[in-house]
């Protein structure tokens, strides 16, 4: 079974980008269910903007904020257990294959 969520890492990454303390954000979530694995599909905000050129929301249009969020995610991935960092600038089939390979190795 594969269950996806973004609440833990996302709230830290986006909260920290808005000026909140990452340690505090992490601490207040310590009693929530923890993921077994977190995939970070890493892509430069400028590259991601070329993939979706229409109907971008206010967060998707703020490339500076996305850059801060990306830095926060990569910091979490570098220091947290259970993270898999994948280069999402590659072809989506290659990224998907890597995800399935990692999941299959944990079964």
Gaussian input, Z-matrix of N, CA and C with variables (Angstrom, degrees):
# hf/3-21g

backbone

0 1
 N
 C     1     B1
 C     2     B2     1     A1
 N     3     B3     2     A2     1     D1
 C     4     B4     3     A3     2     D2
 C     5     B5     4     A4     3     D3
 N     6     B6     5     A5     4     D4
 C     7     B7     6     A6     5     D5
 C     8     B8     7     A7     6     D6
 N     9     B9     8     A8     7     D7
 C    10    B10     9     A9     8     D8
 C    11    B11    10    A10     9     D9
 N    12    B12    11    A11    10    D10
 C    13    B13    12    A12    11    D11
 C    14    B14    13    A13    12    D12
 N    15    B15    14    A14    13    D13
 C    16    B16    15    A15    14    D14
 C    17    B17    16    A16    15    D15
 N    18    B18    17    A17    16    D16
 C    19    B19    18    A18    17    D17
 C    20    B20    19    A19    18    D18
 N    21    B21    20    A20    19    D19
 C    22    B22    21    A21    20    D20
 C    23    B23    22    A22    21    D21
 N    24    B24    23    A23    22    D22
 C    25    B25    24    A24    23    D23
 C    26    B26    25    A25    24    D24
 N    27    B27    26    A26    25    D25
 C    28    B28    27    A27    26    D26
 C    29    B29    28    A28    27    D27
 N    30    B30    29    A29    28    D28
 C    31    B31    30    A30    29    D29
 C    32    B32    31    A31    30    D30
 N    33    B33    32    A32    31    D31
 C    34    B34    33    A33    32    D32
 C    35    B35    34    A34    33    D33
 N    36    B36    35    A35    34    D34
 C    37    B37    36    A36    35    D35
 C    38    B38    37    A37    36    D36
 N    39    B39    38    A38    37    D37
 C    40    B40    39    A39    38    D38
 C    41    B41    40    A40    39    D39
 N    42    B42    41    A41    40    D40
 C    43    B43    42    A42    41    D41
 C    44    B44    43    A43    42    D42
 N    45    B45    44    A44    43    D43
 C    46    B46    45    A45    44    D44
 C    47    B47    46    A46    45    D45
 N    48    B48    47    A47    46    D46
 C    49    B49    48    A48    47    D47
 C    50    B50    49    A49    48    D48
 N    51    B51    50    A50    49    D49
 C    52    B52    51    A51    50    D50
 C    53    B53    52    A52    51    D51
 N    54    B54    53    A53    52    D52
 C    55    B55    54    A54    53    D53
 C    56    B56    55    A55    54    D54
 N    57    B57    56    A56    55    D55
 C    58    B58    57    A57    56    D56
 C    59    B59    58    A58    57    D57
 N    60    B60    59    A59    58    D58
 C    61    B61    60    A60    59    D59
 C    62    B62    61    A61    60    D60
 N    63    B63    62    A62    61    D61
 C    64    B64    63    A63    62    D62
 C    65    B65    64    A64    63    D63
 N    66    B66    65    A65    64    D64
 C    67    B67    66    A66    65    D65
 C    68    B68    67    A67    66    D66
 N    69    B69    68    A68    67    D67
 C    70    B70    69    A69    68    D68
 C    71    B71    70    A70    69    D69
 N    72    B72    71    A71    70    D70
 C    73    B73    72    A72    71    D71
 C    74    B74    73    A73    72    D72
 N    75    B75    74    A74    73    D73
 C    76    B76    75    A75    74    D74
 C    77    B77    76    A76    75    D75
 N    78    B78    77    A77    76    D76
 C    79    B79    78    A78    77    D77
 C    80    B80    79    A79    78    D78
 N    81    B81    80    A80    79    D79
 C    82    B82    81    A81    80    D80
 C    83    B83    82    A82    81    D81
 N    84    B84    83    A83    82    D82
 C    85    B85    84    A84    83    D83
 C    86    B86    85    A85    84    D84
 N    87    B87    86    A86    85    D85
 C    88    B88    87    A87    86    D86
 C    89    B89    88    A88    87    D87
 N    90    B90    89    A89    88    D88
 C    91    B91    90    A90    89    D89
 C    92    B92    91    A91    90    D90
 N    93    B93    92    A92    91    D91
 C    94    B94    93    A93    92    D92
 C    95    B95    94    A94    93    D93
 N    96    B96    95    A95    94    D94
 C    97    B97    96    A96    95    D95
 C    98    B98    97    A97    96    D96
 N    99    B99    98    A98    97    D97
 C   100   B100    99    A99    98    D98
 C   101   B101   100   A100    99    D99
 N   102   B102   101   A101   100   D100
 C   103   B103   102   A102   101   D101
 C   104   B104   103   A103   102   D102
 N   105   B105   104   A104   103   D103
 C   106   B106   105   A105   104   D104
 C   107   B107   106   A106   105   D105
 N   108   B108   107   A107   106   D106
 C   109   B109   108   A108   107   D107
 C   110   B110   109   A109   108   D108
 N   111   B111   110   A110   109   D109
 C   112   B112   111   A111   110   D110
 C   113   B113   112   A112   111   D111
 N   114   B114   113   A113   112   D112
 C   115   B115   114   A114   113   D113
 C   116   B116   115   A115   114   D114
 N   117   B117   116   A116   115   D115
 C   118   B118   117   A117   116   D116
 C   119   B119   118   A118   117   D117
 N   120   B120   119   A119   118   D118
 C   121   B121   120   A120   119   D119
 C   122   B122   121   A121   120   D120
 N   123   B123   122   A122   121   D121
 C   124   B124   123   A123   122   D122
 C   125   B125   124   A124   123   D123
 N   126   B126   125   A125   124   D124
 C   127   B127   126   A126   125   D125
 C   128   B128   127   A127   126   D126
 N   129   B129   128   A128   127   D127
 C   130   B130   129   A129   128   D128
 C   131   B131   130   A130   129   D129
 N   132   B132   131   A131   130   D130
 C   133   B133   132   A132   131   D131
 C   134   B134   133   A133   132   D132
 N   135   B135   134   A134   133   D133
 C   136   B136   135   A135   134   D134
 C   137   B137   136   A136   135   D135
 N   138   B138   137   A137   136   D136
 C   139   B139   138   A138   137   D137
 C   140   B140   139   A139   138   D138
 N   141   B141   140   A140   139   D139
 C   142   B142   141   A141   140   D140
 C   143   B143   142   A142   141   D141
 N   144   B144   143   A143   142   D142
 C   145   B145   144   A144   143   D143
 C   146   B146   145   A145   144   D144
 N   147   B147   146   A146   145   D145
 C   148   B148   147   A147   146   D146
 C   149   B149   148   A148   147   D147
 N   150   B150   149   A149   148   D148
 C   151   B151   150   A150   149   D149
 C   152   B152   151   A151   150   D150
 N   153   B153   152   A152   151   D151
 C   154   B154   153   A153   152   D152
 C   155   B155   154   A154   153   D153
 N   156   B156   155   A155   154   D154
 C   157   B157   156   A156   155   D155
 C   158   B158   157   A157   156   D156
 N   159   B159   158   A158   157   D157
 C   160   B160   159   A159   158   D158
 C   161   B161   160   A160   159   D159
 N   162   B162   161   A161   160   D160
 C   163   B163   162   A162   161   D161
 C   164   B164   163   A163   162   D162
 N   165   B165   164   A164   163   D163
 C   166   B166   165   A165   164   D164
 C   167   B167   166   A166   165   D165
 N   168   B168   167   A167   166   D166
 C   169   B169   168   A168   167   D167
 C   170   B170   169   A169   168   D168
 N   171   B171   170   A170   169   D169
 C   172   B172   171   A171   170   D170
 C   173   B173   172   A172   171   D171
 N   174   B174   173   A173   172   D172
 C   175   B175   174   A174   173   D173
 C   176   B176   175   A175   174   D174
 N   177   B177   176   A176   175   D175
 C   178   B178   177   A177   176   D176
 C   179   B179   178   A178   177   D177
 N   180   B180   179   A179   178   D178
 C   181   B181   180   A180   179   D179
 C   182   B182   181   A181   180   D180
 N   183   B183   182   A182   181   D181
 C   184   B184   183   A183   182   D182
 C   185   B185   184   A184   183   D183
 N   186   B186   185   A185   184   D184
 C   187   B187   186   A186   185   D185
 C   188   B188   187   A187   186   D186
 N   189   B189   188   A188   187   D187
 C   190   B190   189   A189   188   D188
 C   191   B191   190   A190   189   D189
 N   192   B192   191   A191   190   D190
 C   193   B193   192   A192   191   D191
 C   194   B194   193   A193   192   D192
 N   195   B195   194   A194   193   D193
 C   196   B196   195   A195   194   D194
 C   197   B197   196   A196   195   D195
 N   198   B198   197   A197   196   D196
 C   199   B199   198   A198   197   D197
 C   200   B200   199   A199   198   D198
 N   201   B201   200   A200   199   D199
 C   202   B202   201   A201   200   D200
 C   203   B203   202   A202   201   D201
 N   204   B204   203   A203   202   D202
 C   205   B205   204   A204   203   D203
 C   206   B206   205   A205   204   D204
 N   207   B207   206   A206   205   D205
 C   208   B208   207   A207   206   D206
 C   209   B209   208   A208   207   D207
 N   210   B210   209   A209   208   D208
 C   211   B211   210   A210   209   D209
 C   212   B212   211   A211   210   D210
 N   213   B213   212   A212   211   D211
 C   214   B214   213   A213   212   D212
 C   215   B215   214   A214   213   D213
 N   216   B216   215   A215   214   D214
 C   217   B217   216   A216   215   D215
 C   218   B218   217   A217   216   D216
 N   219   B219   218   A218   217   D217
 C   220   B220   219   A219   218   D218
 C   221   B221   220   A220   219   D219
 N   222   B222   221   A221   220   D220
 C   223   B223   222   A222   221   D221
 C   224   B224   223   A223   222   D222
 N   225   B225   224   A224   223   D223
 C   226   B226   225   A225   224   D224
 C   227   B227   226   A226   225   D225
 N   228   B228   227   A227   226   D226
 C   229   B229   228   A228   227   D227
 C   230   B230   229   A229   228   D228
 N   231   B231   230   A230   229   D229
 C   232   B232   231   A231   230   D230
 C   233   B233   232   A232   231   D231
 N   234   B234   233   A233   232   D232
 C   235   B235   234   A234   233   D233
 C   236   B236   235   A235   234   D234
 N   237   B237   236   A236   235   D235
 C   238   B238   237   A237   236   D236
 C   239   B239   238   A238   237   D237
 N   240   B240   239   A239   238   D238
 C   241   B241   240   A240   239   D239
 C   242   B242   241   A241   240   D240
 N   243   B243   242   A242   241   D241
 C   244   B244   243   A243   242   D242
 C   245   B245   244   A244   243   D243
 N   246   B246   245   A245   244   D244
 C   247   B247   246   A246   245   D245
 C   248   B248   247   A247   246   D246
 N   249   B249   248   A248   247   D247
 C   250   B250   249   A249   248   D248
 C   251   B251   250   A250   249   D249
 N   252   B252   251   A251   250   D250
 C   253   B253   252   A252   251   D251
 C   254   B254   253   A253   252   D252
 N   255   B255   254   A254   253   D253
 C   256   B256   255   A255   254   D254
 C   257   B257   256   A256   255   D255
 N   258   B258   257   A257   256   D256
 C   259   B259   258   A258   257   D257
 C   260   B260   259   A259   258   D258
 N   261   B261   260   A260   259   D259
 C   262   B262   261   A261   260   D260
 C   263   B263   262   A262   261   D261
 N   264   B264   263   A263   262   D262
 C   265   B265   264   A264   263   D263
 C   266   B266   265   A265   264   D264
 N   267   B267   266   A266   265   D265
 C   268   B268   267   A267   266   D266
 C   269   B269   268   A268   267   D267
 N   270   B270   269   A269   268   D268
 C   271   B271   270   A270   269   D269
 C   272   B272   271   A271   270   D270
 N   273   B273   272   A272   271   D271
 C   274   B274   273   A273   272   D272
 C   275   B275   274   A274   273   D273
 N   276   B276   275   A275   274   D274
 C   277   B277   276   A276   275   D275
 C   278   B278   277   A277   276   D276
 N   279   B279   278   A278   277   D277
 C   280   B280   279   A279   278   D278
 C   281   B281   280   A280   279   D279
 N   282   B282   281   A281   280   D280
 C   283   B283   282   A282   281   D281
 C   284   B284   283   A283   282   D282
 N   285   B285   284   A284   283   D283
 C   286   B286   285   A285   284   D284
 C   287   B287   286   A286   285   D285
 N   288   B288   287   A287   286   D286
 C   289   B289   288   A288   287   D287
 C   290   B290   289   A289   288   D288
 N   291   B291   290   A290   289   D289
 C   292   B292   291   A291   290   D290
 C   293   B293   292   A292   291   D291
 N   294   B294   293   A293   292   D292
 C   295   B295   294   A294   293   D293
 C   296   B296   295   A295   294   D294
 N   297   B297   296   A296   295   D295
 C   298   B298   297   A297   296   D296
 C   299   B299   298   A298   297   D297
 N   300   B300   299   A299   298   D298
 C   301   B301   300   A300   299   D299
 C   302   B302   301   A301   300   D300
 N   303   B303   302   A302   301   D301
 C   304   B304   303   A303   302   D302
 C   305   B305   304   A304   303   D303
 N   306   B306   305   A305   304   D304
 C   307   B307   306   A306   305   D305
 C   308   B308   307   A307   306   D306
 N   309   B309   308   A308   307   D307
 C   310   B310   309   A309   308   D308
 C   311   B311   310   A310   309   D309
 N   312   B312   311   A311   310   D310
 C   313   B313   312   A312   311   D311
 C   314   B314   313   A313   312   D312
 N   315   B315   314   A314   313   D313
 C   316   B316   315   A315   314   D314
 C   317   B317   316   A316   315   D315
 N   318   B318   317   A317   316   D316
 C   319   B319   318   A318   317   D317
 C   320   B320   319   A319   318   D318

   B1=1.4370
   B2=1.5357
   B3=1.3061
   B4=1.4567
   B5=1.5181
   B6=1.3069
   B7=1.4567
   B8=1.5223
   B9=1.2996
   B10=1.4623
   B11=1.5187
   B12=1.3032
   B13=1.4501
   B14=1.5224
   B15=1.2963
   B16=1.4558
   B17=1.5155
   B18=1.3095
   B19=1.4455
   B20=1.5203
   B21=1.3240
   B22=1.4619
   B23=1.5228
   B24=1.3037
   B25=1.4611
   B26=1.5230
   B27=1.3205
   B28=1.4556
   B29=1.5226
   B30=1.3254
   B31=1.4629
   B32=1.5191
   B33=1.3095
   B34=1.4657
   B35=1.5263
   B36=1.3249
   B37=1.4651
   B38=1.5236
   B39=1.3211
   B40=1.4647
   B41=1.5234
   B42=1.3470
   B43=1.4599
   B44=1.5113
   B45=1.3235
   B46=1.4608
   B47=1.5288
   B48=1.3187
   B49=1.4738
   B50=1.5216
   B51=1.3384
   B52=1.4671
   B53=1.5271
   B54=1.3433
   B55=1.4553
   B56=1.5156
   B57=1.3311
   B58=1.4589
   B59=1.5244
   B60=1.3157
   B61=1.4577
   B62=1.5292
   B63=1.3195
   B64=1.4685
   B65=1.5207
   B66=1.3205
   B67=1.4623
   B68=1.5356
   B69=1.3094
   B70=1.4591
   B71=1.5213
   B72=1.3299
   B73=1.4629
   B74=1.5260
   B75=1.3128
   B76=1.4613
   B77=1.5219
   B78=1.3283
   B79=1.4562
   B80=1.5253
   B81=1.3222
   B82=1.4656
   B83=1.5283
   B84=1.3265
   B85=1.4668
   B86=1.5258
   B87=1.3130
   B88=1.4639
   B89=1.5258
   B90=1.3219
   B91=1.4617
   B92=1.5262
   B93=1.3083
   B94=1.4614
   B95=1.5261
   B96=1.3161
   B97=1.4765
   B98=1.5321
   B99=1.3135
   B100=1.4597
   B101=1.5304
   B102=1.3291
   B103=1.4697
   B104=1.5239
   B105=1.3177
   B106=1.4630
   B107=1.5181
   B108=1.3151
   B109=1.4601
   B110=1.5257
   B111=1.2967
   B112=1.4631
   B113=1.5222
   B114=1.3139
   B115=1.4527
   B116=1.5152
   B117=1.3079
   B118=1.4599
   B119=1.5241
   B120=1.3265
   B121=1.4593
   B122=1.5182
   B123=1.3120
   B124=1.4616
   B125=1.5252
   B126=1.3375
   B127=1.4589
   B128=1.5203
   B129=1.2992
   B130=1.4560
   B131=1.5247
   B132=1.3369
   B133=1.4668
   B134=1.5291
   B135=1.3148
   B136=1.4640
   B137=1.5248
   B138=1.3165
   B139=1.4616
   B140=1.5282
   B141=1.3248
   B142=1.4606
   B143=1.5285
   B144=1.3271
   B145=1.4734
   B146=1.5217
   B147=1.3209
   B148=1.4659
   B149=1.5267
   B150=1.3243
   B151=1.4631
   B152=1.5233
   B153=1.2983
   B154=1.4647
   B155=1.5202
   B156=1.2957
   B157=1.4602
   B158=1.5219
   B159=1.3225
   B160=1.4696
   B161=1.5195
   B162=1.3213
   B163=1.4632
   B164=1.5275
   B165=1.3268
   B166=1.4669
   B167=1.5228
   B168=1.3391
   B169=1.4609
   B170=1.5277
   B171=1.3272
   B172=1.4664
   B173=1.5223
   B174=1.3253
   B175=1.4619
   B176=1.5225
   B177=1.3079
   B178=1.4659
   B179=1.5216
   B180=1.3089
   B181=1.4703
   B182=1.5240
   B183=1.3172
   B184=1.4693
   B185=1.5301
   B186=1.3259
   B187=1.4654
   B188=1.5235
   B189=1.3256
   B190=1.4668
   B191=1.5285
   B192=1.3212
   B193=1.4697
   B194=1.5236
   B195=1.3294
   B196=1.4637
   B197=1.5248
   B198=1.3101
   B199=1.4619
   B200=1.5237
   B201=1.3371
   B202=1.4693
   B203=1.5274
   B204=1.3209
   B205=1.4680
   B206=1.5260
   B207=1.3149
   B208=1.4653
   B209=1.5224
   B210=1.3173
   B211=1.4690
   B212=1.5211
   B213=1.3242
   B214=1.4584
   B215=1.5255
   B216=1.3194
   B217=1.4640
   B218=1.5321
   B219=1.3121
   B220=1.4717
   B221=1.5230
   B222=1.3358
   B223=1.4630
   B224=1.5210
   B225=1.3276
   B226=1.4691
   B227=1.5275
   B228=1.3118
   B229=1.4662
   B230=1.5259
   B231=1.3258
   B232=1.4637
   B233=1.5263
   B234=1.3149
   B235=1.4631
   B236=1.5221
   B237=1.3107
   B238=1.4554
   B239=1.5136
   B240=1.3176
   B241=1.4648
   B242=1.5195
   B243=1.3139
   B244=1.4539
   B245=1.5174
   B246=1.3022
   B247=1.4617
   B248=1.5190
   B249=1.3175
   B250=1.4633
   B251=1.5199
   B252=1.3039
   B253=1.4711
   B254=1.5196
   B255=1.3342
   B256=1.4607
   B257=1.5232
   B258=1.3077
   B259=1.4621
   B260=1.5239
   B261=1.3282
   B262=1.4667
   B263=1.5180
   B264=1.3144
   B265=1.4658
   B266=1.5303
   B267=1.3207
   B268=1.4625
   B269=1.5183
   B270=1.2945
   B271=1.4597
   B272=1.5228
   B273=1.3364
   B274=1.4688
   B275=1.5168
   B276=1.3214
   B277=1.4589
   B278=1.5265
   B279=1.3199
   B280=1.4669
   B281=1.5258
   B282=1.3118
   B283=1.4686
   B284=1.5290
   B285=1.3219
   B286=1.4655
   B287=1.5239
   B288=1.3179
   B289=1.4650
   B290=1.5251
   B291=1.3280
   B292=1.4605
   B293=1.5248
   B294=1.3317
   B295=1.4659
   B296=1.5270
   B297=1.3167
   B298=1.4707
   B299=1.5231
   B300=1.3276
   B301=1.4648
   B302=1.5381
   B303=1.3331
   B304=1.4605
   B305=1.5197
   B306=1.3358
   B307=1.4633
   B308=1.5302
   B309=1.3314
   B310=1.4616
   B311=1.5272
   B312=1.3137
   B313=1.4600
   B314=1.5204
   B315=1.3233
   B316=1.4786
   B317=1.5191
   B318=1.3373
   B319=1.4786
   B320=1.5192
   A1=108.14
   A2=116.23
   A3=122.02
   A4=107.78
   A5=115.65
   A6=121.24
   A7=107.24
   A8=115.83
   A9=120.27
   A10=110.51
   A11=115.93
   A12=120.77
   A13=108.49
   A14=115.13
   A15=119.85
   A16=111.98
   A17=119.07
   A18=120.01
   A19=115.06
   A20=120.46
   A21=120.49
   A22=112.21
   A23=116.45
   A24=120.20
   A25=111.72
   A26=116.15
   A27=120.31
   A28=111.57
   A29=116.65
   A30=117.66
   A31=111.09
   A32=117.46
   A33=120.19
   A34=110.29
   A35=116.93
   A36=120.68
   A37=112.26
   A38=116.82
   A39=120.22
   A40=111.66
   A41=117.69
   A42=120.35
   A43=112.06
   A44=116.12
   A45=120.53
   A46=110.21
   A47=117.72
   A48=120.88
   A49=111.29
   A50=116.45
   A51=121.45
   A52=111.73
   A53=117.41
   A54=120.90
   A55=115.95
   A56=118.34
   A57=120.68
   A58=109.91
   A59=116.13
   A60=122.27
   A61=110.49
   A62=117.06
   A63=121.96
   A64=111.38
   A65=118.21
   A66=120.71
   A67=110.34
   A68=116.87
   A69=120.86
   A70=110.63
   A71=116.75
   A72=121.01
   A73=111.20
   A74=116.48
   A75=121.38
   A76=110.38
   A77=116.42
   A78=121.49
   A79=112.32
   A80=117.81
   A81=119.13
   A82=112.51
   A83=116.29
   A84=120.23
   A85=113.19
   A86=117.52
   A87=120.36
   A88=114.49
   A89=118.06
   A90=120.63
   A91=113.01
   A92=116.90
   A93=120.46
   A94=109.27
   A95=117.71
   A96=119.27
   A97=110.01
   A98=115.12
   A99=121.13
   A100=109.80
   A101=116.66
   A102=118.96
   A103=111.59
   A104=115.51
   A105=120.55
   A106=110.50
   A107=115.43
   A108=120.89
   A109=108.60
   A110=114.62
   A111=120.60
   A112=107.78
   A113=116.29
   A114=121.57
   A115=108.85
   A116=116.36
   A117=121.10
   A118=107.06
   A119=115.06
   A120=120.86
   A121=105.76
   A122=115.54
   A123=123.15
   A124=111.76
   A125=114.69
   A126=120.96
   A127=108.78
   A128=116.23
   A129=121.17
   A130=108.98
   A131=118.09
   A132=120.04
   A133=113.73
   A134=117.70
   A135=120.08
   A136=111.64
   A137=116.42
   A138=120.66
   A139=109.72
   A140=116.40
   A141=118.90
   A142=111.18
   A143=116.89
   A144=120.51
   A145=111.74
   A146=117.25
   A147=119.50
   A148=111.18
   A149=116.70
   A150=120.66
   A151=112.35
   A152=116.11
   A153=120.01
   A154=107.20
   A155=116.10
   A156=120.46
   A157=113.15
   A158=118.02
   A159=121.20
   A160=110.01
   A161=115.61
   A162=122.79
   A163=113.48
   A164=117.55
   A165=119.88
   A166=108.95
   A167=116.15
   A168=119.35
   A169=109.97
   A170=116.96
   A171=120.36
   A172=111.77
   A173=118.25
   A174=120.98
   A175=111.35
   A176=116.15
   A177=120.83
   A178=112.12
   A179=117.32
   A180=120.75
   A181=112.58
   A182=118.33
   A183=122.61
   A184=109.31
   A185=115.99
   A186=120.86
   A187=112.03
   A188=117.77
   A189=120.08
   A190=110.28
   A191=116.64
   A192=120.36
   A193=110.42
   A194=117.04
   A195=120.06
   A196=110.92
   A197=117.11
   A198=120.74
   A199=111.37
   A200=117.20
   A201=120.99
   A202=110.62
   A203=115.96
   A204=120.28
   A205=109.87
   A206=116.51
   A207=120.05
   A208=110.92
   A209=116.73
   A210=120.30
   A211=111.14
   A212=116.68
   A213=120.65
   A214=111.28
   A215=116.15
   A216=119.42
   A217=110.76
   A218=117.79
   A219=119.54
   A220=110.99
   A221=117.54
   A222=120.44
   A223=109.63
   A224=116.98
   A225=120.13
   A226=110.83
   A227=116.09
   A228=120.54
   A229=111.21
   A230=116.73
   A231=120.75
   A232=112.38
   A233=116.45
   A234=119.39
   A235=113.44
   A236=117.81
   A237=119.80
   A238=113.09
   A239=115.05
   A240=120.03
   A241=109.08
   A242=115.72
   A243=120.44
   A244=114.41
   A245=117.91
   A246=121.15
   A247=110.42
   A248=115.95
   A249=122.67
   A250=107.11
   A251=115.76
   A252=122.73
   A253=108.85
   A254=115.84
   A255=121.24
   A256=109.65
   A257=115.86
   A258=121.99
   A259=108.88
   A260=116.00
   A261=121.13
   A262=113.11
   A263=117.61
   A264=118.83
   A265=110.55
   A266=116.13
   A267=121.13
   A268=110.35
   A269=115.47
   A270=123.28
   A271=109.32
   A272=117.53
   A273=120.15
   A274=113.04
   A275=118.52
   A276=120.13
   A277=110.65
   A278=117.22
   A279=121.22
   A280=110.71
   A281=116.83
   A282=121.00
   A283=109.53
   A284=116.84
   A285=120.85
   A286=111.00
   A287=117.20
   A288=120.52
   A289=110.75
   A290=117.08
   A291=120.60
   A292=111.35
   A293=116.95
   A294=120.67
   A295=109.48
   A296=116.87
   A297=119.92
   A298=111.94
   A299=116.98
   A300=120.35
   A301=110.58
   A302=116.67
   A303=121.39
   A304=110.83
   A305=116.66
   A306=120.80
   A307=110.29
   A308=116.74
   A309=120.61
   A310=111.87
   A311=116.72
   A312=119.95
   A313=112.52
   A314=116.52
   A315=120.98
   A316=112.60
   A317=117.58
   A318=120.04
   A319=111.73
   D1=140.94
   D2=178.33
   D3=-123.35
   D4=119.45
   D5=178.09
   D6=-117.05
   D7=129.77
   D8=-177.39
   D9=-110.73
   D10=141.96
   D11=173.33
   D12=-152.47
   D13=165.52
   D14=177.53
   D15=-129.80
   D16=2.65
   D17=-167.05
   D18=-65.27
   D19=-41.54
   D20=-176.96
   D21=-71.23
   D22=-64.34
   D23=-176.61
   D24=-64.04
   D25=-37.56
   D26=-178.08
   D27=-66.64
   D28=-43.76
   D29=-179.15
   D30=-64.73
   D31=-32.91
   D32=176.76
   D33=-71.09
   D34=-48.62
   D35=-177.23
   D36=-61.57
   D37=-47.71
   D38=-178.29
   D39=-75.38
   D40=-37.76
   D41=177.97
   D42=-63.64
   D43=-43.87
   D44=178.51
   D45=-64.39
   D46=-37.47
   D47=178.03
   D48=-63.46
   D49=-24.49
   D50=178.24
   D51=-92.19
   D52=4.35
   D53=175.01
   D54=101.98
   D55=2.96
   D56=177.68
   D57=-79.77
   D58=156.06
   D59=-178.14
   D60=-77.10
   D61=124.21
   D62=-177.42
   D63=-62.95
   D64=-38.35
   D65=179.92
   D66=-64.45
   D67=-41.64
   D68=178.00
   D69=-64.30
   D70=-45.20
   D71=178.66
   D72=-59.63
   D73=-40.76
   D74=178.54
   D75=-66.53
   D76=-44.98
   D77=-177.25
   D78=-61.92
   D79=-41.77
   D80=-176.35
   D81=-71.68
   D82=-11.35
   D83=-179.79
   D84=-105.41
   D85=6.22
   D86=-173.36
   D87=-63.39
   D88=-22.92
   D89=-178.57
   D90=-96.36
   D91=-1.20
   D92=175.83
   D93=-77.85
   D94=156.73
   D95=176.27
   D96=-57.57
   D97=132.92
   D98=-177.91
   D99=-97.61
   D100=141.22
   D101=179.80
   D102=-72.16
   D103=151.11
   D104=174.07
   D105=-76.89
   D106=-33.58
   D107=-179.95
   D108=-150.77
   D109=142.98
   D110=177.28
   D111=-125.86
   D112=125.62
   D113=176.19
   D114=-96.25
   D115=126.97
   D116=171.85
   D117=-104.86
   D118=108.08
   D119=177.32
   D120=-87.89
   D121=90.11
   D122=-170.58
   D123=-83.51
   D124=128.73
   D125=177.83
   D126=-150.63
   D127=140.93
   D128=176.92
   D129=-63.32
   D130=135.41
   D131=-179.74
   D132=-55.66
   D133=-34.60
   D134=178.71
   D135=-66.51
   D136=-36.62
   D137=177.71
   D138=-70.05
   D139=-42.86
   D140=-179.70
   D141=-63.56
   D142=-33.22
   D143=179.10
   D144=-65.51
   D145=-27.87
   D146=178.59
   D147=-76.79
   D148=-19.97
   D149=-179.91
   D150=-82.83
   D151=-28.61
   D152=178.86
   D153=-128.91
   D154=98.25
   D155=-174.12
   D156=-96.97
   D157=-14.20
   D158=-178.62
   D159=-122.64
   D160=154.73
   D161=174.59
   D162=58.57
   D163=34.17
   D164=176.11
   D165=-80.75
   D166=134.47
   D167=178.80
   D168=-76.88
   D169=179.30
   D170=-174.55
   D171=-62.38
   D172=-31.85
   D173=177.93
   D174=-71.15
   D175=-38.01
   D176=-179.56
   D177=-72.13
   D178=-22.46
   D179=179.38
   D180=-85.84
   D181=-19.88
   D182=-177.27
   D183=-89.79
   D184=86.01
   D185=-174.72
   D186=-66.50
   D187=-31.99
   D188=177.73
   D189=-64.86
   D190=-44.21
   D191=177.87
   D192=-64.72
   D193=-40.70
   D194=177.90
   D195=-62.61
   D196=-35.07
   D197=176.41
   D198=-63.64
   D199=-40.78
   D200=176.78
   D201=-65.75
   D202=-43.22
   D203=178.73
   D204=-61.38
   D205=-44.15
   D206=179.14
   D207=-59.51
   D208=-44.34
   D209=178.20
   D210=-60.41
   D211=-39.62
   D212=179.44
   D213=-66.50
   D214=-41.14
   D215=176.76
   D216=-63.84
   D217=-45.77
   D218=-177.58
   D219=-66.15
   D220=-32.92
   D221=175.53
   D222=-64.68
   D223=-44.50
   D224=177.89
   D225=-61.30
   D226=-43.73
   D227=-178.37
   D228=-63.47
   D229=-35.09
   D230=-178.64
   D231=-73.70
   D232=-26.06
   D233=-174.45
   D234=-110.37
   D235=-10.95
   D236=-175.23
   D237=-105.49
   D238=141.87
   D239=176.22
   D240=-75.02
   D241=151.23
   D242=175.09
   D243=86.25
   D244=8.59
   D245=179.72
   D246=-95.96
   D247=144.46
   D248=170.46
   D249=-126.72
   D250=117.60
   D251=-179.25
   D252=-94.79
   D253=122.03
   D254=-178.75
   D255=-123.24
   D256=140.00
   D257=177.53
   D258=-76.74
   D259=104.07
   D260=-176.40
   D261=-85.76
   D262=2.87
   D263=175.26
   D264=-79.59
   D265=-9.59
   D266=178.63
   D267=-77.67
   D268=173.87
   D269=175.75
   D270=-56.73
   D271=138.82
   D272=-175.06
   D273=-63.40
   D274=-29.55
   D275=177.29
   D276=-65.80
   D277=-37.25
   D278=177.83
   D279=-67.06
   D280=-40.97
   D281=178.32
   D282=-64.88
   D283=-46.16
   D284=179.52
   D285=-60.71
   D286=-40.97
   D287=178.89
   D288=-61.72
   D289=-40.58
   D290=178.03
   D291=-64.64
   D292=-41.14
   D293=178.74
   D294=-60.55
   D295=-49.69
   D296=-178.53
   D297=-63.65
   D298=-35.82
   D299=178.48
   D300=-63.04
   D301=-42.40
   D302=179.65
   D303=-67.81
   D304=-43.27
   D305=178.54
   D306=-62.56
   D307=-46.50
   D308=-178.87
   D309=-60.72
   D310=-34.78
   D311=179.57
   D312=-67.81
   D313=-20.07
   D314=-179.50
   D315=-94.48
   D316=-5.70
   D317=-179.09
   D318=-77.95

